[in-house]
C-alpha cells in the first residue's frame, strides 16, 4: 500500500488528500502524520523527501514522489485522468500554480512569526507577502471565475485549499473583502465532501 507522509495542518498535504477523496483512492493510501518544521525536519521526512518537506507519497513499486503538484498529477493519472484534461491542461496548470503561489506566500507569513524571534521579524516583508496574495485573489476574480465554475479540476482544488488555508491561518486579513465573486464560489466549493473531510487541524 502507498503511504502519504504529511501533517493535517499542511495545505499542500490537503491538496493531495482532496484528490484522493475526489478520485476514490483514499482507502488505497495509508496516512502517516508527522510533526515537522522548516527548522527541524522529522526523520521520516528527511528520509523520504530530498528537500525535507511534506507531502511525500511513498510507493512500494516505484520512487517516492514529492511536491504536491507531482503527487496530484500522478494520482489523477492513476485514477483515469479527469483533473488535468489535455484540452485545457495549460489553463489547469496555471490556475494550480496560482493557488500554490497563494499558499507559498501564506505559509511564509506563518514561518516568519513562528520561526523567527519577535525582534527579528520583518513586518514589511510579511505585508509584501500578503500583497502577493491579494494580487492573486484579484487576478482570480478578473480572469478565472468561469473556469472555477466549470468541471472539477486540479486548479480548482489548489485554489480551494489556498482559500481554506487563508481562513485557517490568516482570518484577520479578511481576504473576502473586495473579492465577493471568489467568496461566493468558495462558499459552495468548500462544502464538497472532499473538502469537509480534509479540513485542516492543528
Buried (B, 14 or more C-beta within 10 A) or exposed (E): EBBBBBBBBBBBBBBBBBBBBBBEBBEEBEBBBBEBEEEEBBEBBBEBBEEBBBBBBBEEEEEBBBBBBEBBBBBBEEBEEEBBBEEBEEBBBEBBBBBBBBBBBBBBBBBBEEEEEEEEBEEEEBEEBBEBBBEBBEEBBEEBBEBBEEEBBBBBBBBBBBBBBBBBBBEEBEBBEEBEBBBEBBEEBBEBEBBEEBEBEE
